[in-house]
């Protein structure tokens, strides 16, 4: 488990999933509608539902009145994610 994000796919979360959770948190930094959220995060139906549910249940984002917003915990996730990218020498997205 990473910041409360549950694992899936044979009991392990791959790198792409961490990137997608970070994208979910990044898009929701400013309160956005569901439509804008799906468009900006570039997620399809099932992927959108799974990632949003996981991010919300982990307390990384919050949905109120059809708006998504990154929580303080989500901001911590993003900060840690970005630091790991720097540490590993990956380019910022």
VEXDREN-2710 file (C-alpha; in Angstrom, 1 decimal):
% VEXDREN-2710
k/r/px/py/pz
1/UNK/0.0/0.0/0.0
2/UNK/1.3/3.5/-0.9
3/UNK/-0.4/6.4/0.9
4/UNK/-3.4/4.2/1.4
5/UNK/-3.8/3.4/-2.3
6/UNK/-5.0/-0.2/-2.5
7/UNK/-3.1/-2.5/-4.9
8/UNK/-4.6/-4.4/-7.8
9/UNK/-3.5/-6.7/-10.6
10/UNK/-2.0/-9.7/-9.0
11/UNK/-1.4/-7.9/-5.7
12/UNK/1.0/-5.4/-7.0
13/UNK/0.6/-1.9/-8.4
14/UNK/2.7/-1.2/-11.5
15/UNK/4.5/2.0/-12.2
16/UNK/1.9/3.2/-14.7
17/UNK/-0.7/3.0/-11.9
18/UNK/1.3/5.3/-9.7
19/UNK/1.6/7.7/-12.6
20/UNK/-2.1/7.6/-13.2
21/UNK/-2.9/8.2/-9.5
22/UNK/-0.6/11.2/-9.6
23/UNK/-2.3/12.5/-12.8
24/UNK/-5.7/12.1/-11.0
25/UNK/-4.4/14.2/-8.1
26/UNK/-2.8/16.8/-10.4
27/UNK/-5.9/17.4/-12.4
28/UNK/-8.1/17.7/-9.3
29/UNK/-5.8/20.4/-7.7
30/UNK/-8.3/23.0/-8.9
31/UNK/-11.9/22.0/-8.3
32/UNK/-13.1/20.5/-11.6
33/UNK/-16.3/19.0/-12.9
34/UNK/-16.5/15.3/-13.7
35/UNK/-16.5/16.1/-17.5
36/UNK/-13.4/18.3/-17.2
37/UNK/-11.7/15.8/-14.9
38/UNK/-12.2/12.9/-17.4
39/UNK/-11.0/15.0/-20.3
40/UNK/-7.9/16.4/-18.6
41/UNK/-6.9/13.1/-17.0
42/UNK/-7.5/11.3/-20.3
43/UNK/-9.1/8.3/-18.7
44/UNK/-11.6/5.8/-20.2
45/UNK/-14.7/4.6/-18.4
46/UNK/-13.5/1.6/-16.3
47/UNK/-10.0/3.1/-15.8
48/UNK/-11.6/6.4/-14.7
49/UNK/-14.0/4.7/-12.3
50/UNK/-11.3/2.4/-10.7
51/UNK/-8.7/5.2/-10.3
52/UNK/-11.1/7.7/-8.9
53/UNK/-12.6/5.2/-6.5
54/UNK/-9.1/4.2/-5.3
55/UNK/-7.9/7.8/-5.0
56/UNK/-11.1/8.8/-3.1
57/UNK/-11.1/5.8/-0.8
58/UNK/-7.4/6.6/0.0
59/UNK/-8.3/10.1/0.8
60/UNK/-6.3/11.6/-2.0
61/UNK/-9.2/13.4/-3.7
62/UNK/-12.7/14.3/-2.6
63/UNK/-15.9/14.5/-4.7
64/UNK/-18.6/17.0/-3.8
65/UNK/-21.5/18.2/-5.9
66/UNK/-20.0/16.6/-9.1
67/UNK/-16.7/18.4/-8.5
68/UNK/-13.3/16.7/-7.7
69/UNK/-10.7/18.3/-5.5
70/UNK/-7.3/17.1/-4.3
71/UNK/-7.0/16.8/-0.6
72/UNK/-4.0/17.6/1.6
73/UNK/-3.1/14.0/1.5
74/UNK/-3.3/14.0/-2.3
75/UNK/-1.0/17.0/-2.3
76/UNK/1.4/15.0/-0.1
77/UNK/1.2/12.1/-2.6
78/UNK/2.0/14.5/-5.5
79/UNK/4.9/16.0/-3.7
80/UNK/6.4/12.6/-2.8
81/UNK/5.8/11.3/-6.4
82/UNK/7.6/14.3/-7.8
83/UNK/10.5/13.9/-5.4
84/UNK/10.8/10.2/-6.4
85/UNK/10.8/11.2/-10.1
86/UNK/13.7/13.6/-9.4
87/UNK/15.5/11.0/-7.3
88/UNK/15.2/8.5/-10.1
89/UNK/16.2/11.0/-12.7
90/UNK/12.8/10.8/-14.6
91/UNK/11.5/13.8/-16.4
92/UNK/8.6/15.8/-14.8
93/UNK/5.3/15.2/-16.7
END
